[in-house]
């Protein structure tokens, strides 16, 4: 087994959100959410574990954590309960329970520990090696909180699901390599600029249903639909061209909902493979040596210029919303066209900060109203955001769109400038003043959410 023994700082280790102890809804949850799930289950005995760690703190660590290094993070595959206990000892604010905080302060005072405290770890770059260790450990009862049947099932399914999707991608990649297409096109669609969109399409539930994928016992991919190679050729071509046969966009933004992928998959026709061949032939030339040269879409496009903090207004001029409600539209136009936040004496960042917060709340309220939801008078923005986000996700929008707006509703002001607590201070604090650059950066991080919200509202309207 290819493991490296190394001591790691607790602050450099992260919990594994696919741990079998966590229900599916905790995938991609933040550290505090995962820790509070552990705390919510008495059977995990986190307090007892903390007491045991403190009591035996002077003794050597008996069991190492099993850590998977995915080149970006050090993910703890085995030892998430222990890591949770250590993280709580270091940072009591990972829980909002005041009684538990007092307990943690008392326990912390008995030992010398901070975020630089190191734990002994077995580190591997091969996650499957870590799985072998987990299999071996949890088949025995060695003073751990035993996995229940559902947790064992979660682990087996998730491990199998992970391998299945990897096998599916490998199988489809092999079929792509054998398609009657120029090598350059095949390399590009599986390359950096296109592969995410390509695999989002071909590994979708819609594609699985239409083409009948089956992973055989030897790990090979079997495709039941005989038209798949021809239709795959069409998909490759349309992904590279970023449009389908009707001229509709084919990219990660246009395919951010399940029904959009379903529509695209159903629109793919094997008969269009003939047109793909014609397009390729049309773009084929012969160089001076008599070799055929095929023009394929270039990946060397100019880099998009990042949003500039030197703009004069909060909302960029190329950000267009169609807002039917008069008051909300007027606020939007004032933030986009009227209220300056530049370096001149006419800049009004305080007014923009207050109005930005107003715009956020009235957008949330209007969305709720149009979706037959009436917030209570005492509902806060932090309570409104999760409802709106969940509503949009249920309609099929990509969860990643809402990463930043979720931070607005849930994060503490000391953890991120996006926190709603910072917005509140624009209104209620007698000293806090927003900077122009801070306001623009906030908008840049939330624009995608507002775009999605108003896109959906316009469908309703």
ZIVEN-V590529 format. One record per backbone hydrogen bond with DSSP energy under -1.0 kcal/mol. CO is the residue of the C=O (numbers start at 0). NH is the residue of the N-H. Records with the same first field share a line. If there is no record, write none. Layout:
BEGIN
CO: NH ; NH
END
This chain:
BEGIN
0: 2
3: 122
5: 120
7: 118
8: 11
9: 12
13: 75
15: 18
18: 21
22: 25
23: 26
25: 28
29: 33
30: 34
31: 35
32: 36
33: 37
34: 38
35: 39
37: 40
40: 43
41: 44
44: 48
45: 49
46: 50
47: 51
48: 52
49: 53
50: 54
51: 55
53: 56
55: 58
64: 121
65: 76 ; 77
66: 123
67: 74
72: 69
73: 13
74: 67
77: 65
78: 82
79: 83
80: 84
81: 85
82: 86
83: 87
84: 88
85: 89
86: 90
90: 93
91: 94
96: 100
97: 101
98: 102
99: 103
100: 104
101: 105
102: 106
103: 107
104: 108
106: 109
107: 110
113: 116
114: 10
116: 9
118: 7
119: 64
120: 5
121: 66
122: 3
123: 68
125: 128 ; 129
126: 130
127: 131
128: 132
129: 133
130: 134
131: 135
132: 136
133: 137
136: 139
147: 151
148: 152
149: 153
150: 154
151: 155
152: 156
153: 157
154: 158
155: 159
156: 160
157: 161
158: 162
159: 163
160: 164
161: 165
162: 166
163: 167
164: 168
165: 169
166: 170
167: 171
168: 172
169: 173
170: 174
171: 175
172: 176
175: 178
178: 180
181: 185
182: 186
183: 187
184: 188
187: 190
190: 194
193: 197
194: 198
195: 199
196: 200
197: 201
198: 202
200: 203
203: 207
204: 208
205: 209
206: 210
207: 211
210: 224
211: 223
213: 221
215: 218
219: 215
221: 213
224: 227
226: 230
227: 231
228: 232
229: 233
230: 234
231: 235
232: 236
233: 237
234: 238
235: 239
236: 240
237: 241 ; 242
241: 249
243: 246
247: 243
250: 254
256: 260
257: 261
258: 262
259: 263
260: 264
261: 265
262: 266
268: 271
269: 272
270: 273
271: 275
272: 276
273: 277
274: 278
275: 279
276: 280
277: 281
278: 282
280: 283
282: 294
284: 292
286: 289
290: 286
292: 284
298: 300
307: 310
311: 340
315: 318
324: 328
325: 329
326: 330
327: 331
328: 332
329: 333
330: 334
331: 335
332: 336
333: 337 ; 338
334: 314
339: 347
343: 346
347: 351
348: 352
349: 353
350: 354
351: 355
352: 356
353: 357
354: 358
355: 359
356: 360
357: 361
358: 362
359: 363
360: 364
361: 365
362: 366
363: 367
364: 368
365: 369
367: 372
368: 371
375: 378
379: 383
380: 384
383: 387
384: 388
385: 389
386: 390
387: 391
388: 392
389: 393
391: 396
392: 395
397: 400
398: 401
399: 402
401: 405
402: 406
403: 407
404: 408
405: 409
406: 410
407: 419
411: 414 ; 415
415: 418
418: 421 ; 422
419: 423
420: 424
423: 426 ; 427
424: 428
434: 438
435: 439
436: 440
437: 441
438: 442
439: 443
440: 444
441: 445
442: 446
445: 449
446: 450
447: 451
448: 452
449: 453
450: 454
451: 455
452: 456
453: 457
455: 459
456: 460
END
